Amino acid sequence: MYWAFLDRRFERLSKIDRVGPAILSARNRSDAQRQRDANVLARVRERLAVGDALEASIAADPTVVSKKAVGRRKAK
């Protein structure tokens, strides 16, 4: 999500000197890495929109669902 943030805010952040190294690193990421970053952000937003709990594995694997989230879904 960090890299997706830097990519989305490139224009604004590139004007801030102390953020320069991070912006440069973000610009040097491959298209595949940027796409993966965007996919992670989309999955996290989807989960949060429906009230799912997040775990690190959710961002890495879209098929993973938190046990808490599953319990909450059944209760609805």
BELWO-V219859 format. One line per field, one symbol per residue. ss: DSSP state (~ for helix, > for strand, _ for the rest). psi: psi as a letter, one per 40 degrees, with the letter a starting at -180 (. if undefined). A space follows every 50 residues. Layout:
ss=???
psi=???
//
This chain:
ss=_~~~~~~~_~~~~___~~~~~~~~~~~___~~~~~~~~~~~~~~~~~~~_ _____~~~~~______~~~~~~~~~_
psi=ddddddddfddddeehdeeddddddddeiiddddddddddddddddddde eiiiidddddheehhiddddddddd.
//
